[in-house]
Amino acid sequence: MTKVTIHGYKNTPAKEDTAIIADITVDLGEGEERVKFVYREGMGGDIASALAKDLQENDPPIYEADPIPEPALLPLTPRQLRLILSRYGYLSQVQPTLEALEDPQVREEALIEWEYATQYEPDNPLIEQLRLALSISEDEMDTMWRTAETL
């Protein structure tokens, strides 16, 4: 016999009908396991039947589903980075910004990085340095970066 304990659930609109995302502990006879389960009316199977029965017989708490995390930012090629900086009007400011760095060693390394890097990681210190120098907000940079990933 399948045993289901509902910790909480949330109704969510689906394309054809309403789905229920439930945070449940299920025991199929081999030990308990806590899982998230999506139920749609008319679904078959032991877990779905037990969940439907429990939803009808009990009044489990409604919960807020955890937000879906954004995927990690991917590295950009020099082409992608330069295209997005150009589209946002920042590209022409990059070279003068790097050349204006006071420390000669930092300036030289930044110019080498800008000129010869084969890819740019989102956490590259040069990227953060440019973001701050060009007054680009973190949100705008994330948006630019995600857009550049598609170029």
C-alpha positions, 0 to 999 in steps of 0.5 A: 500500500502506498502511503502519502503525507502532504507537507504542502501544495500549490495550485498552478495553472497549466496549459490545458488544466490546473496542476498541483505541485505537492511537497510530499513524503511517499512510502512505497513499502521500501522506506520514506522519501520526500519529493515534489510531485506534480498531479493533474486531475485524472492521473493514474498510478499509486502515488497520484491516487493516494495524493488525490485521496489525501487532498480530498480527505484532508486540508494540507497547507498551501505553500509557496513553491521555491523559485526556479534558480536562474541558470549559471552565466556561460563564458562569452567569446570576445566577439559576443562581448564586443557585440553586446557592449556595442549594442548597449553603447559601451564598446567605444568607452572600453579602450579609453577606460583601460588606458586610463588605469593608473597602475602601469602593471594593472593597465598593461595586464588589463589591455592584454586581457582585453586584446588577447583573451579567447573567452571571458568568464562572468566573474573575470576581474576585468569584467567587474572592473569594466562594469564598475568603471562604465557604471553598469548595474549588476542587473543590467550586466546580467541582462547584457550577458544573457543576451550576449550568450545568444549572439 
